[in-house]
Amino acid sequence: MGRKYLEFDKLSYSFKNATVSVWRMLGVVLRVLLVSIAFTIIGYGLVALVFSTNTEKKLEAEEARLTSLYERLSVEEQRMGDVTTGLQLKDMAIYERIFESAAPNFDPVGNLDFLFGSDSIPDRELVSYTMGKALELEYRAARVDAAFEKIFSILSEEGFVIPPMSSPLADITYPQIGAGTGEKIHPFYKTRSFHSGLDFIAPQGEPVLASADGVVTVASRSFRGQGSIVEIRHAGGYLTRYEHLSQIFVYRGQTVRKGQKIAAVGMSGQAFVPHLHYEVLSDTLYLNPINYIFASVSPEEYSNMLFMASNTLQSMD
């Protein structure tokens, strides 16, 4: 039951009793409430557009700082990329000028970018290929076993002497390996000639070490093309020779130990750049020194050294 109110009748120009229901009143209140909420939201939005809270101000400042930092880092990244590219081109140009051949990849034997499309190869071909590889590996393993047996047999022979096995330079890495033994291009005459040793690229003054125990037979600064040299006689008829030295720290007849500092790297004599020319001889037979330094480096490093020594055509002396 609703409450009674007076209302004005427009037709008779008089007041009469009017009944207002509760539901009608609730509807009016609800409409007023919705309109108030709408005006409040609109008012807050307008205020937010004009005024910023402290949190918003901090976030805007942080965003501006990060944007500025990102732009500076982008410029720095581009600059570093240009510098790196320039250094790579410079290194390649220097290598080509010295060795007259294109520079190898950074890791010549580590570039194994081959993948098998196993999802598109029939199973029968995969099985056949795998079996062939397994048989090949078994054959290679048998050869390795036979080689080890031969090595152990030689080592056990009476009177056997281990040849000089240490590197003449400490902490040697494969980019320092130059031309090995064999026919190489002479740096001055530009003709092919026999290269009797292994070139180690090293800075002037780098310590040169004895590769095995022995007695110094030559310590001289009077050799022409070889420059200052040291020769060491080792047990078993082996001899090692170190050429183009800048300084000599031993004398003829002196007994030296493996790893002892005997000289310093230089470019005396007929040398193209500072380096160490290293030779290993058995009596009068020239041996390939690259075959006698594997005990000083890791297997991966030695594989790269073999690659460098065999593929570098330009010698440095």
LOTORTOR-533797 format. One record per atom (N, C-alpha, C): x, y, z. Coordinates in steps of 0.02 Angstrom, whole numbers, plus 32768, in hexadecimal, padded with zeros to 4 digits. Layout:
<nodes>
XYZ
...
</nodes>
This chain:
<nodes>
802B7FC48000
800080008000
802D803D8000
8022806D7FD4
804D80A87FCF
803380E17FFA
805D81128002
804C814F8026
802B81817FF6
7FFB81AD8013
7FD581DC7FE9
7FF682207FE8
7FF8823E7FAB
801482817FA0
7FE482A97F75
7FE782EB7F78
7FBF83187F4E
7FE583257F0E
7FBD83277ED7
7FDB83377E97
7FAF83697E71
7FCB83927E46
7FA683C57E21
7F8C83A87DE1
7F4983B17DD6
7F2983987D99
7F2A83D07D66
7F4C83C67D2E
7F5383FA7CFB
7F1184077CD6
7EE483D87CD5
7EA583E07CB1
7E73840A7CD9
7E6F83F97D1B
7E3C841D7D44
7E5B84567D6C
7E9B845E7D67
7EBE84927D8B
7EAD84907DD6
7EB584517DF1
7EA984487E39
7ED5840F7E53
7EDA840C7E96
7F0183D77EB5
7ED4839D7EC7
7EF083617EC1
7ECC83257ED4
7EFD82F47EF2
7EE082C47F14
7F0A82927F35
7F2B82647F01
7F6E82557F0B
7F9382277EDD
7FB781F27F07
7FB881B77EF0
7FD881807F13
801B816F7EF1
8053816F7F18
8096815D7EFD
80AB811A7F19
80BB80E97EEC
80CE80A67F04
811680A67F1B
812680757F44
816B806C7F5C
819A805B7F23
818580327EF5
81AF801D7EBC
81C080597E8F
818F80867E8A
819D80C17E61
81D280EC7E83
81CD80F27EC5
81FF81197EE9
824480F97EE4
824580B67EE9
828680937EE2
82A4809E7E9D
827980A07E6A
829280AC7E27
82B180F17E20
828F81237E3F
82AA81667E3C
82EC816B7E60
82F0814B7E9C
832F814C7EC1
8367812A7E9A
835680F17E7A
838980CD7E54
83A380F67E1A
837581197DF8
838B81437DC0
83B8817C7DD7
83A481997E0F
83CD81CF7E2A
841381B57E3D
841481787E5C
8454815B7E70
8480814D7E34
846281317DFE
848981217DC2
84A481607DA2
847A81947DA0
849181D37D83
84C981F17DAC
84C581EB7DEF
84FA82057E1A
853C81E07E0E
8537819D7E09
857481757DFE
859381877DBA
856881907D88
858281A17D45
85A681E47D47
858782167D68
85A782587D6C
85E882547D94
85E982297DC9
862782217DF0
866082047DC7
865081D17D9E
868381B17D74
869D81E37D40
866E82087D22
868382387CEF
86AD826F7D0F
869982847D4B
86C082B77D6C
870682A07D7F
870B82617D97
874E82457DA8
877A823F7D6A
875C822B7D33
878382257CF5
879E82687CDE
8772829C7CE3
878982DE7CCF
87C082F87CFC
87B982EB7D3F
87ED83007D6D
882E82DA7D60
882882987D51
8865826F7D45
888A82867D06
886382A07CD5
888482B87C99
88AC82F77CA6
8895831E7CD5
88B6835E7CE3
88EC83577D18
88DD83317D4D
890B832A7D85
892582E27D89
896682D77D98
898582957DA0
899482887DE9
898B82497DFE
899C82367E42
89E8822D7E48
89FF82297E85
8A47821F7E90
8A6081DF7E71
8A3881A97E77
8A4C816A7E59
8A52816F7E0E
8A2181907DEF
8A2381997DA6
8A6081C27D91
8A6E81F77DB8
8AA882207DA9
8AE981F77DAC
8AEF81CC7DE0
8B2B81A27DE6
8B3081727DAC
8AF781537D99
8AF981247D61
8B0B81467D20
8AEF81827D16
8B0081A77CD9
8B4A81B97CD7
8B6681CD7D10
8BAD81DE7D13
8BD981A07D06
8BC581667D22
8BEB81287D17
8BE881127CCE
8BAD811A7CB0
8BA581097C69
8BD281357C3E
8BD481757C4E
8BFF81A37C27
8C4881917C30
8C5D817F7C6D
8CA2816C7C7A
8CB5812D7C54
8C8980FA7C56
8C9780BB7C33
8C9980C67BE8
8C6D80F17BCE
8C6D80FF7B86
8CAF811F7B71
8CC6814F7B99
8D06816F7B8A
8D40813E7B8E
8D3E81127BC2
8D7380E07BC9
8D7480AF7B8F
8D39809A7B78
8D34806B7B40
8D51808B7B01
8D4180CB7AF6
8D5C80EC7ABA
8DA880F07ABD
8DC481007AF8
8E0D81037AFE
8E2D80BF7AF4
8E0E808B7B10
8E2980477B08
8E2580307ABF
8DF080437A9C
8DEB80317A56
8E2380507A2D
8E3180907A3B
8E6880B17A18
8EAB80917A29
8EB4807F7A69
8EF3805F7A7E
8EFB801A7A5F
8EC37FF47A5B
8EC67FB27A3B
8EDA7FB879F2
8EBE7FE879CF
8ECF7FF27989
8F1880057981
8F30803079AF
8F76804579AC
8FA5800A79B8
8F947FE079EB
8FBF7FA679F9
8FBE7F7579BF
8F837F6D799F
8F817F417965
8FAD7F5A792D
8FAC7F9B7921
8FD77FB878ED
90217FAE78FE
90327FB9793E
90787FAF7953
908E7F677949
90637F37795E
90737EF07957
907C7EDD790E
904F7EF578E4
90557EE6789C
90957F037880
90A67F407895
90E47F5E787E
91227F377893
91227F1E78D2
915B7EF778EA
91607EB578C4
91277E9578B6
91297E57788F
91467E62784A
91307E987829
914A7EA777E6
91957EB777E9
91A97EDA781D
91F07EEB7825
921A7EAD7830
92027E7F785C
92267E407868
922B7E177829
91F47E137802
91F67DED77C4
92287E0B7793
92297E4E7790
92587E6F7762
92A07E617776
92AE7E6477B8
92F27E5777D0
93057E0F77C1
92D77DE077CE
92E67D9977C1
92F57D8D7776
92CB7DAA774B
92D47DA07703
93157DC076EC
93297DF8770A
93677E1976F6
93A37DF0770A
93A07DD07745
93D97DA9775D
93DD7D66773B
93A27D427737
93A37CFD771F
938D7CF676D6
93757D2E76B8
935F7D2E7673
932A7CF87665
92FD7CF07694
92C47CC2768D
928D7CDB76BA
92507CC476AA
92177CDB76D1
921B7CC07718
92057CE87748
92077CD3778E
91D47C9B779A
91E67C6877C1
91B77C3177CF
91817C4877FF
914F7C1D7808
911C7C2B783A
913B7C2D787F
91187C4C78AF
91337C5278F3
91427C0E7911
91157BDF7906
91207B9B791E
911B7B6C78E3
91517B5F78BF
914E7B3D787E
91327AF67881
913C7AD278B9
91227A8E78BD
90E57A8A78E9
90CE7AC27904
90947AC1792F
90547AD6790C
90587AE478CB
901D7AFB78A6
8FF97ABE7888
8FCF7A9E78B1
8FAC7A61789C
8F637A727892
8F557A9A785E
8F107AB17853
8EEB7A837823
8EEC7A427831
8EC57A157807
8E9179F27831
8E5579EE7818
8E1D79CD7839
8DFD799C7808
8DE679657822
8DC5793277F8
8D7A793B77FE
8D59793C77C4
8D10794177C5
8CF178FD77D4
8CF678E77812
8CDF78A37824
8C94789B781C
8C6E78D3781D
8C2678CD7817
8C1078BD77D0
8C3E78C7779F
8C2C78BB7759
8C537881773A
8C7C785E7762
8CA378267748
8C8177E5775C
8C7877B7772E
8C587777773F
8C8077527775
8C5C772C779E
8C7C770777D5
8CB076D677BB
8CA376B77782
8CD276857767
8D1576A67758
8D1376E3773B
8D527705772B
8D76771B776A
8D507730779D
8D6F774477DC
8D92770977FD
8D7176CF77FD
8D8F7693781B
8DCE767F77F5
8DCB768177B2
8E05766F778A
8E3E769F7796
8E2F76E07799
8E63771277A4
8E83770977E9
8E5876FD781B
8E7276F4785F
8E9E76B77865
8E8A76807845
8EB276437846
8EF6764F7825
8EF5767377ED
8F34768177CB
8F6276AB77F7
8F4676DD7818
8F6F77067845
8F8976DD7880
8F6076B1789B
8F76768878D3
8FB0765B78BF
8FAB763C7884
8FE27611786C
9021763A7861
901976777845
905376A1783A
907476B4787C
904C76C378AE
906776D578F0
908A76997910
906E765E7908
908F76227923
90D376187902
90D6762378C0
9115761C789C
9148764F78B5
9132768E78BE
916076C278D5
917676B3791D
9148769B7946
915A768A798B
918E7653798C
91877622795F
91B875ED795C
91FD76087947
91FD76367918
923D76547904
925C767C793C
9232769F7963
924D76C5799C
926B769679D0
9248765F79DD
9262762D7A0D
92A5761179F5
92A8760279B4
92E775E77999
931F761B799E
930E765B7992
9341768F7998
9359769679DF
932B76927A10
934076977A56
936C765B7A69
935A76217A51
938375E67A60
93CA75EF7A44
93CD760B7A07
940F761779E9
9436764A7A12
9413767F7A28
943476B37A50
944F76957A91
9425766E7AB4
943B76507AF3
947676207AE8
947475FD7AAE
94AB75D07A9F
94EC75F67A95
94E8762F7A71
952476577A65
953E76757AA6
950F768D7AD0
952376AC7B0F
9545767A7B3E
9531763B7B38
954E76087B64
959075ED7B4B
95A575FF7B0E
95E475E77AF4
961F76057B1B
965075DF7B23
968B75F67B49
96B0762C7B21
96C276617B42
96E776977B22
96BC76CA7AFE
967976C27B01
964F76F37ADF
965177367B04
9656776C7ADD
965877B07AFA
961E77D87ADD
95F777F77B09
95BF78217AF3
95DA78617AD2
95C278737A97
95DA78B17A76
95C278EE7A9B
95DC79297A8B
95C479687AAA
957A79717A9D
955179757AD2
950979757ACB
94E779B57AE4
950C79E27B01
94ED7A1F7B1C
94EF7A587AEA
94C07A867AF1
94BF7AC27AC7
94F67AF27ADD
95187B127AAD
954B7B437AC0
95307B867AD8
94EE7B8F7AD4
94CD7BCB7AEE
94967BB77B1E
94917BDB7B55
945E7BCB7B87
941A7BE57B71
93E67BC07B83
93A07BD47B76
93957BE37B2C
93AE7BB87B01
93A77BC17ABA
93607BB17AA5
93447BD77A75
93027BCA7A5A
93077BC47A0F
92D47BA679F0
92DA7B9679A9
92DE7BD4797B
92C07C0E798C
92CB7C47795F
93147C5D795A
933F7C457989
93867C577986
93AF7C28795B
938F7BF6793F
93B37BC57915
93B67BDF78CE
93F37BE278B3
93FD7BF5786E
940B7BB87842
94357BC27810
94447B8D77E1
946C7B557801
945C7B1777EE
94827ADD7805
94B77ACA77D3
94D17A8D77D7
95057A7777A9
94E77A687765
95127A6C7731
94FC7A5E76ED
95087A9A76C1
94EE7A967683
94F67ACD7653
94C67B067666
94E27B407673
94BB7B7B7684
94D37BB67659
94AC7BEB7659
94BE7C287633
94EC7C52765D
95277C617642
95587C8A7666
953E7CD2766B
95417CF176A7
95247D3476AF
95487D6B7688
95887D617678
95AE7D957655
95B47D87760A
95C17D4875F9
95CC7D3775B2
958B7D23758E
95567D1575B4
95157D037598
951A7CC5756B
95467C98757C
954D7C597559
95447C20758A
95347BE67570
952C7BAC759B
95717B9175AF
957A7B8475EF
95B87B697608
95A97B3D7644
95D97B137655
95CE7AE4768C
95D27B0976CF
959F7B0176F6
959D7B1F7739
95AB7AE7776B
95E17AEF7791
95FC7AB777B8
95E27AB377FF
95B47AE07812
959C7ADE7857
95557AF6785D
95447B0E7898
95007B2678A7
95057B6D78C2
94DD7B9A78A7
94DD7BE078BC
94A97BEA78F4
94C07C09792B
94947C1D7962
948F7C697961
94537C837958
94497CCC7959
94467CE279A2
94747D0D79B6
94777D2379FC
94957D6979FE
94847D907A31
949F7DD57A36
94E97DD67A46
95097E0C7A35
95507E167A44
955B7E0F7A8F
958E7DE77AA1
95A07DDE7AE7
957D7DA57B0A
954F7D827AE8
952D7D497B08
95617D137B1B
955E7CF87B58
95907CC67B6C
958D7C877B41
95C87C6F7B2E
95CF7C307B09
95E87BFB7B3A
95C87BC17B3A
95D77B8D7B6B
95F57B507B49
96227B2E7B6D
963D7AEF7B54
96067ABB7B53
96007A977B1C
95C97A677B15
95DA7A237B34
96187A1A7B4B
962C79DC7B6D
967079E87B8E
968379BA7BBA
96C579BE7BD8
96FB79B57BA2
973379D77BAA
976879CF7B79
97A379FC7B88
97D279FE7B57
980E7A267B5D
98107A577B22
981E7A967B31
98217ACA7AFD
98607ABF7AD3
98557AB67A92
988D7AAD7A64
989C7AEC7A3C
986A7B187A34
98747B577A10
984D7B8D7A35
986D7BC57A42
984C7C007A5D
98707C3B7A3E
98577C517A03
987D7C8079DB
98507CB679BE
986C7CF179B2
984A7D297993
98677D39794E
988E7D0B7933
98B37D1B78F6
98957CFC78B7
98607CD478BD
98437CB57882
981C7CE9785A
98227CE77819
98057D1B77EF
97B97D1577EA
97A27CE877C1
97597CE277B6
97347CCB77F4
97547CA1781C
97337C867858
97357CB77892
975F7CE9788E
97657D1878C5
97857CF77902
97737D0E793C
978D7CF0797A
976A7CAE7986
97927C797993
97747C37799A
97917C1379D7
97697BE279EE
977F7BB47A22
97707B6E7A0A
97A17B417A11
97977AFA7A02
97A37AD27A42
97787AA07A4C
977F7A767A88
97807A2D7A71
97B37A097A87
97B879C27A79
9797799B7AB1
9769796D7A9D
974479457ACE
975878FB7AC8
974478D47AF9
9752788C7AF8
972E786C7ABE
974978357AA5
972A78117A6E
9739782E7A2A
9769785C7A25
977B787879E4
974E78B179CD
972478CB79F9
96F7790279E6
971A794579F0
9706797579C6
972179B979CB
96E779EA79BE
96E37A1E79E7
96B17A5279DC
96D57A9479CE
96B87ABC79A1
96D87AFB798C
96A47B337992
96BB7B6B79AE
96907BA579BB
96AF7BE27999
968C7C007969
96AA7C34793E
96867C777944
96A97CAC792A
96917CF27927
96877D0E796D
96B17CFE799B
96AA7D1379E1
96C17D5B79EA
96A37D7C7A1B
96B97DC07A2C
96EC7DC07A64
96E87D8E7A91
97177D877AC8
97267D3D7AD3
97627D2E7AEC
97777CEA7AFC
978D7CE97B45
97727CBA7B6C
97817CB77BB4
97AA7C7A7BC8
97C27C537B96
97EB7C187BA5
982C7C1D7B7F
985A7BF07B8D
989B7BF07B6C
98AB7BA97B54
98D97BA57B25
98EB7B647B09
99097B377B3F
98F17AF87B40
99087AC77B71
98DE7AC57BB0
98AE7AF37BB6
98857AF57BF2
98507ABE7BF0
98447A9E7C29
980F7A6D7C2F
97CE7A917C43
97997A847C1E
97597AA57C2B
97247A707C39
96EF7A867C5C
96B87A5A7C6D
967A7A6C7C43
964D7A3D7C3B
96107A4A7C16
95E97A837C37
95D37AB47C0E
95AE7AEC7C28
95D97B267C3F
961B7B1F7C3C
96487B557C51
96487B8D7C1D
96497BCB7C34
964C7C057C07
96927C097BE9
96967C047BA6
96D67C057B84
96E17C427B59
96AA7C647B45
96B17C9D7B17
96707CC47B17
966C7CF67AE9
96307D1E7AE1
96207D257A97
95E07D277A87
95C97D2C7A42
95E07D6F7A24
95F37D6D79E4
96067DAA79C2
95FB7DA47977
961F7DCD7951
961D7DC97908
96627DD778EB
96957DBE790C
96D97DC578F3
96E27D9B78B4
97127DAC788D
971E7D87784F
96E97D99781B
96DB7D6977EF
96AB7D7477B8
96667D5E77CF
96447D8A77F4
96017D7B780F
95D17DB177F8
95947D9C77E9
95617DC977D1
953F7DEF7809
95317DCC7841
95127DE9787C
95307DC678B9
95277DE278F5
95407DBF7931
951E7D7B7938
95477D48793D
952C7D047945
95667CD67959
95537C99796A
95857C66797A
95827C2F7944
95BA7C247924
95C07BEC78F5
95DD7BB1791C
95B87B7B7921
95CA7B42794C
95D27B047921
960B7AE2792B
96197AA57905
96277A6B7934
96167A2F791C
962579F17940
964779C2790E
968279A97920
96A6797C78F5
96B6793B791A
96B6790578F5
96CD78C5790E
970D78B478E6
974678BC7908
978778BA78E5
978778F278B1
978478E27870
97847917783D
9740791C781A
970F78F67831
96CD78F57810
969F79297830
968379557806
96547987781F
96107966782E
95F77970786A
95B57957787E
95847991787E
95447981787C
951179B5787F
950279C578C8
95147A0178E0
950B7A107927
94C37A0E793F
94937A187911
944D7A177927
943A79D37943
945F799F792F
944F795C7948
946A794F798E
948D798079AB
94AF797479EB
949B79A67A21
946379CA7A17
944E79F97A4B
940779EA7A64
93EB79B17A51
93A679A27A64
939E79987AAF
93D579877AD1
93D1797C7B19
93C879BE7B40
93D179F67B1F
93CE7A377B41
938A7A597B3B
935C7A3E7B12
931C7A5F7B06
92E47A2B7B09
92A77A447B07
926D7A177B07
926479F87AC2
923F79C07ABE
923479A17A7C
921379D07A4A
91E179F87A61
91C07A267A34
91F07A5B7A19
92187A767A47
92497AA97A33
927C7A8B7A03
92917A4D7A10
92C37A2E79E4
92A77A22799E
92677A0F799A
92487A057958
924A7A467930
923B7A7E7951
923E7ABE792E
92867AD0791B
92B67ABE7946
92FC7ACB7935
93117AA578F6
92FD7A6678F2
930D7A3E78B6
92F07A607878
92B37A78787E
92937A997845
92BB7AD77830
92CE7B007861
92F27B3E7851
93367B2F7832
935B7AFF784F
939E7AF07836
939D7AD577EF
936A7AAE77DF
93687A8F779C
934A7ABC7767
93207AED777B
92FE7B17774A
931C7B5C7743
934B7B6F776D
936D7BAF7766
93A57BA87733
939E7BC976FA
93CF7BC176C4
94087BF276C9
93FE7C2A76EB
94317C5E76EF
945B7C56772D
949B7C497726
94C77C467760
94DB7C8D7773
94FD7C9377AC
95127CD677C5
955E7CDD77C5
95827CAD77A7
95CB7CB377A3
95E47C8B7768
</nodes>
